[in-house]
Amino acid sequence: MKNINEIINMLKNHEMFVIMDKKSLLKLKKKKVIAGYRNDGTGSRLMAYVNLVRIAKKLKKNFVFYWDTRADKYSDAWPHNKIASDDISKYLPNIKNISLYNSNSFKISEPNINEWKFLLFENENKKKVVKECKKILSSILKNYKKENQKIKKMYEFGLHVRCGGLNATTGRITHITNIHFYKENFNLGKWYPEAMWIEILNKIKKKSIIVSDDYRHIKKKLKPGRNFTFNKYKKNSSELNKFLQDIFVVSNADKVICSVKSGAGLIIMLTSKNFFFTPESYLQIDKIYFSFSKIIEKYFYKFNTLNSLIDHNLKYFGSKPIDILVKIKEITKKKL
């Protein structure tokens, strides 16, 4: 993370810093052992684990992180929970105090730490916190046994492209088609328009690598040039191992381009060796991007909140009789 000051601004823009509220902090201080957990993807779980280790150390407490083994599609986090349901300790021997459980049968008592964004005490220095998290993550990943991959050791660019499976406001597009699994989320900043990625790909001329959750989608829709390669895995490699391989490969590039609005993105950022950029910062359209992002986010929540939706529909349909009267009056007007 050679451009750490720029990275801090990116994280601020994407609201990736969360201040711990005083009530939660007081409750945690009373605990002998602080618990942490998450039920979704591997990246978010690892970020929650990093937060737990850092907070527990500051409070001089022991900790335990509950790793969810639930893998069924009825979980809110499906399909990401399926990938993460494997025992992480098998891949990362340095990760400590992991306790396996199944969220289909058990839930974690409060208070606990389950935040995947950077969790801070009040008035903590953000730059210092990020560096502390990087150090913790480095120690976790230190003895990870990488597979022998037939790829270049160094690339000019490493891109983590999240296009398949979701769009600006919808998830599970390519994973579930049944209406009862339909899920809406505000994904802008985690997902980026294909036009943005295509522009980035066209700007890159040197040998680079792409990692993604949906390579078929990338090849079909983005059509990257021959200077791009994709990560390769052994035939018997597990999904969790593929995820970890992707992190190591892409983070070794000279310049990494990746979203920070996901756990995976933050893990890639923390492991990046050189320069890190989000797509909008690399294209230098930050102000335009965030202006439109706030507008879209405002109306996404407006039309996905019951009270706002009822209020909107009452006003919309209530205005129709007036519109009809205006049209009738228009017909009766004399022409000059």
Protein Blocks (a to p, Z undefined) as FASTA:
>chain_A
ZZlmlmmmmmmmnopaccddfklmmmmmmpmbdcdddfbdfklmmmmmmmmmmmmmmnop
acdddddfbfbfkbfkbcklmmmmpcfklmmmmbghiacddfklbccdddddfbfbdcdd
ehiafklmmmmmmmmmmmmmmmpccddddbdfbdfbdcdddfbhpafkbghklmpmcfkl
gccddfehjaccfklmmmmmmmpmbdcddddfblklmmmmnopafkbccddddfklcfkl
mmmmmmmmmmmpmbdcddfkbfklmmmmmmpmbbccdfklmnopmmmmmmmmmmmmmmmm
mmmcfklmmmmmmmmmmmmmmmmmmmmmmmmpccZZ
